[in-house]
Amino acid sequence: MSQKTKLTLRFVAVMVVLLTLGMQLQFVIIPALSTYKFWLAVGAFALLLIADR
C-alpha cells in the first residue's frame, strides 16, 4: 500500500471520529447516523489498523 493511500485512510478515520464526537456533543445532528455512533468509531479504528499495516 502506498504512503498516499495510508495517509488518506488515516485522514478519513480522523474525520469519522470527529463527526462521531460532534454528534455525541450535539454540535452536529444527523438523525440517520445517530444510532450508529459506536459502529462509526469502530469502523474508524479498523481503518487505522488497516492503514498501519
PDB file with one MODEL, atoms N, CA, C and O in Angstrom:
MODEL        1
ATOM      1  N   MET A   1       0.849  -1.163   0.000  1.00  0.00           N
ATOM      2  CA  MET A   1       0.000   0.000   0.000  1.00  0.00           C
ATOM      3  C   MET A   1       0.903   1.238   0.000  1.00  0.00           C
ATOM      4  O   MET A   1       1.882   1.302   0.744  1.00  0.00           O
ATOM      5  N   SER A   2       0.575   2.182  -0.812  1.00  0.00           N
ATOM      6  CA  SER A   2       1.414   3.374  -0.923  1.00  0.00           C
ATOM      7  C   SER A   2       1.207   4.306   0.274  1.00  0.00           C
ATOM      8  O   SER A   2       0.215   4.209   0.996  1.00  0.00           O
ATOM      9  N   GLN A   3       2.151   5.191   0.459  1.00  0.00           N
ATOM     10  CA  GLN A   3       2.092   6.145   1.570  1.00  0.00           C
ATOM     11  C   GLN A   3       0.904   7.095   1.424  1.00  0.00           C
ATOM     12  O   GLN A   3       0.305   7.500   2.420  1.00  0.00           O
ATOM     13  N   LYS A   4       0.567   7.448   0.188  1.00  0.00           N
ATOM     14  CA  LYS A   4      -0.570   8.348  -0.048  1.00  0.00           C
ATOM     15  C   LYS A   4      -1.885   7.682   0.364  1.00  0.00           C
ATOM     16  O   LYS A   4      -2.763   8.328   0.935  1.00  0.00           O
ATOM     17  N   THR A   5      -2.011   6.399   0.075  1.00  0.00           N
ATOM     18  CA  THR A   5      -3.214   5.665   0.454  1.00  0.00           C
ATOM     19  C   THR A   5      -3.331   5.568   1.970  1.00  0.00           C
ATOM     20  O   THR A   5      -4.417   5.734   2.525  1.00  0.00           O
ATOM     21  N   LYS A   6      -2.216   5.299   2.638  1.00  0.00           N
ATOM     22  CA  LYS A   6      -2.231   5.223   4.100  1.00  0.00           C
ATOM     23  C   LYS A   6      -2.624   6.557   4.714  1.00  0.00           C
ATOM     24  O   LYS A   6      -3.401   6.605   5.668  1.00  0.00           O
ATOM     25  N   LEU A   7      -2.093   7.629   4.170  1.00  0.00           N
ATOM     26  CA  LEU A   7      -2.422   8.959   4.670  1.00  0.00           C
ATOM     27  C   LEU A   7      -3.897   9.271   4.461  1.00  0.00           C
ATOM     28  O   LEU A   7      -4.537   9.866   5.327  1.00  0.00           O
ATOM     29  N   THR A   8      -4.435   8.873   3.323  1.00  0.00           N
ATOM     30  CA  THR A   8      -5.860   9.095   3.036  1.00  0.00           C
ATOM     31  C   THR A   8      -6.738   8.304   3.999  1.00  0.00           C
ATOM     32  O   THR A   8      -7.739   8.827   4.490  1.00  0.00           O
ATOM     33  N   LEU A   9      -6.379   7.055   4.276  1.00  0.00           N
ATOM     34  CA  LEU A   9      -7.155   6.244   5.215  1.00  0.00           C
ATOM     35  C   LEU A   9      -7.118   6.837   6.617  1.00  0.00           C
ATOM     36  O   LEU A   9      -8.133   6.859   7.313  1.00  0.00           O
ATOM     37  N   ARG A  10      -5.960   7.314   7.028  1.00  0.00           N
ATOM     38  CA  ARG A  10      -5.856   7.949   8.350  1.00  0.00           C
ATOM     39  C   ARG A  10      -6.708   9.210   8.410  1.00  0.00           C
ATOM     40  O   ARG A  10      -7.382   9.457   9.409  1.00  0.00           O
ATOM     41  N   PHE A  11      -6.681  10.008   7.347  1.00  0.00           N
ATOM     42  CA  PHE A  11      -7.472  11.232   7.297  1.00  0.00           C
ATOM     43  C   PHE A  11      -8.964  10.917   7.394  1.00  0.00           C
ATOM     44  O   PHE A  11      -9.694  11.578   8.133  1.00  0.00           O
ATOM     45  N   VAL A  12      -9.409   9.918   6.656  1.00  0.00           N
ATOM     46  CA  VAL A  12     -10.825   9.530   6.695  1.00  0.00           C
ATOM     47  C   VAL A  12     -11.203   9.048   8.090  1.00  0.00           C
ATOM     48  O   VAL A  12     -12.269   9.394   8.599  1.00  0.00           O
ATOM     49  N   ALA A  13     -10.334   8.252   8.711  1.00  0.00           N
ATOM     50  CA  ALA A  13     -10.613   7.748  10.056  1.00  0.00           C
ATOM     51  C   ALA A  13     -10.736   8.889  11.057  1.00  0.00           C
ATOM     52  O   ALA A  13     -11.643   8.889  11.890  1.00  0.00           O
ATOM     53  N   VAL A  14      -9.840   9.852  10.982  1.00  0.00           N
ATOM     54  CA  VAL A  14      -9.902  11.001  11.903  1.00  0.00           C
ATOM     55  C   VAL A  14     -11.166  11.816  11.663  1.00  0.00           C
ATOM     56  O   VAL A  14     -11.797  12.276  12.615  1.00  0.00           O
ATOM     57  N   MET A  15     -11.539  11.998  10.411  1.00  0.00           N
ATOM     58  CA  MET A  15     -12.759  12.767  10.118  1.00  0.00           C
ATOM     59  C   MET A  15     -14.007  12.038  10.636  1.00  0.00           C
ATOM     60  O   MET A  15     -14.934  12.679  11.130  1.00  0.00           O
ATOM     61  N   VAL A  16     -14.036  10.719  10.527  1.00  0.00           N
ATOM     62  CA  VAL A  16     -15.181   9.954  11.039  1.00  0.00           C
ATOM     63  C   VAL A  16     -15.256  10.070  12.555  1.00  0.00           C
ATOM     64  O   VAL A  16     -16.343  10.226  13.111  1.00  0.00           O
ATOM     65  N   VAL A  17     -14.113   9.995  13.229  1.00  0.00           N
ATOM     66  CA  VAL A  17     -14.115  10.138  14.687  1.00  0.00           C
ATOM     67  C   VAL A  17     -14.553  11.540  15.093  1.00  0.00           C
ATOM     68  O   VAL A  17     -15.306  11.694  16.055  1.00  0.00           O
ATOM     69  N   LEU A  18     -14.096  12.563  14.378  1.00  0.00           N
ATOM     70  CA  LEU A  18     -14.537  13.924  14.690  1.00  0.00           C
ATOM     71  C   LEU A  18     -16.034  14.100  14.454  1.00  0.00           C
ATOM     72  O   LEU A  18     -16.701  14.800  15.215  1.00  0.00           O
ATOM     73  N   LEU A  19     -16.565  13.474  13.409  1.00  0.00           N
ATOM     74  CA  LEU A  19     -18.009  13.506  13.171  1.00  0.00           C
ATOM     75  C   LEU A  19     -18.759  12.828  14.307  1.00  0.00           C
ATOM     76  O   LEU A  19     -19.777  13.335  14.777  1.00  0.00           O
ATOM     77  N   THR A  20     -18.255  11.683  14.748  1.00  0.00           N
ATOM     78  CA  THR A  20     -18.878  10.961  15.853  1.00  0.00           C
ATOM     79  C   THR A  20     -18.835  11.785  17.134  1.00  0.00           C
ATOM     80  O   THR A  20     -19.817  11.847  17.874  1.00  0.00           O
ATOM     81  N   LEU A  21     -17.704  12.411  17.388  1.00  0.00           N
ATOM     82  CA  LEU A  21     -17.580  13.260  18.570  1.00  0.00           C
ATOM     83  C   LEU A  21     -18.535  14.449  18.492  1.00  0.00           C
ATOM     84  O   LEU A  21     -19.170  14.806  19.484  1.00  0.00           O
ATOM     85  N   GLY A  22     -18.633  15.052  17.325  1.00  0.00           N
ATOM     86  CA  GLY A  22     -19.567  16.160  17.138  1.00  0.00           C
ATOM     87  C   GLY A  22     -21.008  15.737  17.350  1.00  0.00           C
ATOM     88  O   GLY A  22     -21.803  16.497  17.903  1.00  0.00           O
ATOM     89  N   MET A  23     -21.353  14.535  16.917  1.00  0.00           N
ATOM     90  CA  MET A  23     -22.725  14.051  17.139  1.00  0.00           C
ATOM     91  C   MET A  23     -22.950  13.749  18.617  1.00  0.00           C
ATOM     92  O   MET A  23     -24.043  13.979  19.133  1.00  0.00           O
ATOM     93  N   GLN A  24     -21.931  13.239  19.302  1.00  0.00           N
ATOM     94  CA  GLN A  24     -22.069  12.939  20.725  1.00  0.00           C
ATOM     95  C   GLN A  24     -22.247  14.221  21.540  1.00  0.00           C
ATOM     96  O   GLN A  24     -23.029  14.252  22.490  1.00  0.00           O
ATOM     97  N   LEU A  25     -21.522  15.271  21.168  1.00  0.00           N
ATOM     98  CA  LEU A  25     -21.621  16.547  21.878  1.00  0.00           C
ATOM     99  C   LEU A  25     -22.735  17.437  21.335  1.00  0.00           C
ATOM    100  O   LEU A  25     -22.905  18.569  21.788  1.00  0.00           O
ATOM    101  N   GLN A  26     -23.483  16.934  20.377  1.00  0.00           N
ATOM    102  CA  GLN A  26     -24.628  17.591  19.758  1.00  0.00           C
ATOM    103  C   GLN A  26     -24.260  18.891  19.054  1.00  0.00           C
ATOM    104  O   GLN A  26     -25.055  19.830  19.029  1.00  0.00           O
ATOM    105  N   PHE A  27     -23.057  18.950  18.482  1.00  0.00           N
ATOM    106  CA  PHE A  27     -22.688  20.047  17.596  1.00  0.00           C
ATOM    107  C   PHE A  27     -23.191  19.766  16.190  1.00  0.00           C
ATOM    108  O   PHE A  27     -23.565  20.680  15.456  1.00  0.00           O
ATOM    109  N   VAL A  28     -23.195  18.492  15.826  1.00  0.00           N
ATOM    110  CA  VAL A  28     -23.649  18.040  14.513  1.00  0.00           C
ATOM    111  C   VAL A  28     -24.837  17.117  14.753  1.00  0.00           C
ATOM    112  O   VAL A  28     -24.771  16.219  15.592  1.00  0.00           O
ATOM    113  N   ILE A  29     -25.911  17.335  14.027  1.00  0.00           N
ATOM    114  CA  ILE A  29     -27.096  16.494  14.200  1.00  0.00           C
ATOM    115  C   ILE A  29     -27.428  15.846  12.868  1.00  0.00           C
ATOM    116  O   ILE A  29     -27.884  16.502  11.932  1.00  0.00           O
ATOM    117  N   ILE A  30     -27.190  14.543  12.805  1.00  0.00           N
ATOM    118  CA  ILE A  30     -27.555  13.744  11.639  1.00  0.00           C
ATOM    119  C   ILE A  30     -28.399  12.587  12.168  1.00  0.00           C
ATOM    120  O   ILE A  30     -27.851  11.585  12.628  1.00  0.00           O
ATOM    121  N   PRO A  31     -29.719  12.709  12.110  1.00  0.00           N
ATOM    122  CA  PRO A  31     -30.592  11.700  12.725  1.00  0.00           C
ATOM    123  C   PRO A  31     -30.383  10.285  12.192  1.00  0.00           C
ATOM    124  O   PRO A  31     -30.498   9.322  12.951  1.00  0.00           O
ATOM    125  N   ALA A  32     -30.083  10.144  10.922  1.00  0.00           N
ATOM    126  CA  ALA A  32     -29.929   8.808  10.352  1.00  0.00           C
ATOM    127  C   ALA A  32     -28.684   8.103  10.875  1.00  0.00           C
ATOM    128  O   ALA A  32     -28.645   6.873  10.899  1.00  0.00           O
ATOM    129  N   LEU A  33     -27.669   8.848  11.295  1.00  0.00           N
ATOM    130  CA  LEU A  33     -26.422   8.248  11.773  1.00  0.00           C
ATOM    131  C   LEU A  33     -26.302   8.215  13.288  1.00  0.00           C
ATOM    132  O   LEU A  33     -25.368   7.613  13.817  1.00  0.00           O
ATOM    133  N   SER A  34     -27.215   8.841  13.985  1.00  0.00           N
ATOM    134  CA  SER A  34     -27.072   8.955  15.438  1.00  0.00           C
ATOM    135  C   SER A  34     -27.113   7.598  16.142  1.00  0.00           C
ATOM    136  O   SER A  34     -26.511   7.440  17.204  1.00  0.00           O
ATOM    137  N   THR A  35     -27.803   6.633  15.577  1.00  0.00           N
ATOM    138  CA  THR A  35     -27.857   5.312  16.215  1.00  0.00           C
ATOM    139  C   THR A  35     -26.607   4.489  15.923  1.00  0.00           C
ATOM    140  O   THR A  35     -26.395   3.449  16.547  1.00  0.00           O
ATOM    141  N   TYR A  36     -25.784   4.935  14.995  1.00  0.00           N
ATOM    142  CA  TYR A  36     -24.605   4.167  14.596  1.00  0.00           C
ATOM    143  C   TYR A  36     -23.297   4.807  15.053  1.00  0.00           C
ATOM    144  O   TYR A  36     -22.245   4.526  14.479  1.00  0.00           O
ATOM    145  N   LYS A  37     -23.343   5.662  16.077  1.00  0.00           N
ATOM    146  CA  LYS A  37     -22.127   6.346  16.533  1.00  0.00           C
ATOM    147  C   LYS A  37     -21.052   5.356  16.956  1.00  0.00           C
ATOM    148  O   LYS A  37     -19.884   5.524  16.607  1.00  0.00           O
ATOM    149  N   PHE A  38     -21.430   4.339  17.694  1.00  0.00           N
ATOM    150  CA  PHE A  38     -20.467   3.338  18.145  1.00  0.00           C
ATOM    151  C   PHE A  38     -19.821   2.638  16.964  1.00  0.00           C
ATOM    152  O   PHE A  38     -18.602   2.470  16.929  1.00  0.00           O
ATOM    153  N   TRP A  39     -20.625   2.231  16.001  1.00  0.00           N
ATOM    154  CA  TRP A  39     -20.095   1.484  14.863  1.00  0.00           C
ATOM    155  C   TRP A  39     -19.256   2.363  13.947  1.00  0.00           C
ATOM    156  O   TRP A  39     -18.343   1.869  13.285  1.00  0.00           O
ATOM    157  N   LEU A  40     -19.550   3.649  13.898  1.00  0.00           N
ATOM    158  CA  LEU A  40     -18.691   4.565  13.150  1.00  0.00           C
ATOM    159  C   LEU A  40     -17.312   4.644  13.788  1.00  0.00           C
ATOM    160  O   LEU A  40     -16.304   4.655  13.083  1.00  0.00           O
ATOM    161  N   ALA A  41     -17.258   4.700  15.114  1.00  0.00           N
ATOM    162  CA  ALA A  41     -15.972   4.739  15.815  1.00  0.00           C
ATOM    163  C   ALA A  41     -15.212   3.425  15.623  1.00  0.00           C
ATOM    164  O   ALA A  41     -13.994   3.436  15.446  1.00  0.00           O
ATOM    165  N   VAL A  42     -15.916   2.304  15.657  1.00  0.00           N
ATOM    166  CA  VAL A  42     -15.278   1.005  15.424  1.00  0.00           C
ATOM    167  C   VAL A  42     -14.737   0.929  13.999  1.00  0.00           C
ATOM    168  O   VAL A  42     -13.637   0.420  13.783  1.00  0.00           O
ATOM    169  N   GLY A  43     -15.490   1.424  13.036  1.00  0.00           N
ATOM    170  CA  GLY A  43     -15.031   1.430  11.652  1.00  0.00           C
ATOM    171  C   GLY A  43     -13.805   2.309  11.459  1.00  0.00           C
ATOM    172  O   GLY A  43     -12.904   1.965  10.694  1.00  0.00           O
ATOM    173  N   ALA A  44     -13.768   3.451  12.156  1.00  0.00           N
ATOM    174  CA  ALA A  44     -12.600   4.325  12.070  1.00  0.00           C
ATOM    175  C   ALA A  44     -11.378   3.648  12.668  1.00  0.00           C
ATOM    176  O   ALA A  44     -10.276   3.782  12.135  1.00  0.00           O
ATOM    177  N   PHE A  45     -11.554   2.924  13.764  1.00  0.00           N
ATOM    178  CA  PHE A  45     -10.454   2.192  14.364  1.00  0.00           C
ATOM    179  C   PHE A  45      -9.954   1.113  13.416  1.00  0.00           C
ATOM    180  O   PHE A  45      -8.747   0.897  13.303  1.00  0.00           O
ATOM    181  N   ALA A  46     -10.864   0.440  12.740  1.00  0.00           N
ATOM    182  CA  ALA A  46     -10.470  -0.579  11.764  1.00  0.00           C
ATOM    183  C   ALA A  46      -9.697   0.038  10.604  1.00  0.00           C
ATOM    184  O   ALA A  46      -8.739  -0.558  10.113  1.00  0.00           O
ATOM    185  N   LEU A  47     -10.101   1.212  10.167  1.00  0.00           N
ATOM    186  CA  LEU A  47      -9.359   1.909   9.104  1.00  0.00           C
ATOM    187  C   LEU A  47      -7.938   2.234   9.554  1.00  0.00           C
ATOM    188  O   LEU A  47      -6.989   2.107   8.780  1.00  0.00           O
ATOM    189  N   LEU A  48      -7.799   2.653  10.806  1.00  0.00           N
ATOM    190  CA  LEU A  48      -6.451   2.934  11.312  1.00  0.00           C
ATOM    191  C   LEU A  48      -5.604   1.666  11.377  1.00  0.00           C
ATOM    192  O   LEU A  48      -4.408   1.695  11.085  1.00  0.00           O
ATOM    193  N   LEU A  49      -6.223   0.564  11.756  1.00  0.00           N
ATOM    194  CA  LEU A  49      -5.482  -0.702  11.785  1.00  0.00           C
ATOM    195  C   LEU A  49      -5.042  -1.119  10.390  1.00  0.00           C
ATOM    196  O   LEU A  49      -3.931  -1.616  10.209  1.00  0.00           O
ATOM    197  N   ILE A  50      -5.902  -0.921   9.414  1.00  0.00           N
ATOM    198  CA  ILE A  50      -5.549  -1.257   8.028  1.00  0.00           C
ATOM    199  C   ILE A  50      -4.457  -0.330   7.508  1.00  0.00           C
ATOM    200  O   ILE A  50      -3.562  -0.769   6.787  1.00  0.00           O
ATOM    201  N   ALA A  51      -4.526   0.937   7.866  1.00  0.00           N
ATOM    202  CA  ALA A  51      -3.541   1.905   7.377  1.00  0.00           C
ATOM    203  C   ALA A  51      -2.161   1.665   7.976  1.00  0.00           C
ATOM    204  O   ALA A  51      -1.154   1.985   7.344  1.00  0.00           O
ATOM    205  N   ASP A  52      -2.097   1.113   9.173  1.00  0.00           N
ATOM    206  CA  ASP A  52      -0.798   0.880   9.823  1.00  0.00           C
ATOM    207  C   ASP A  52      -0.128  -0.402   9.376  1.00  0.00           C
ATOM    208  O   ASP A  52       1.022  -0.656   9.733  1.00  0.00           O
ATOM    209  N   ARG A  53      -0.807  -1.194   8.621  1.00  0.00           N
ATOM    210  CA  ARG A  53      -0.236  -2.460   8.155  1.00  0.00           C
ATOM    211  C   ARG A  53       0.832  -2.268   7.180  1.00  0.00           C
ATOM    212  O   ARG A  53       1.409  -3.242   6.696  1.00  0.00           O
TER     213      ARG A  53
ENDMDL
END
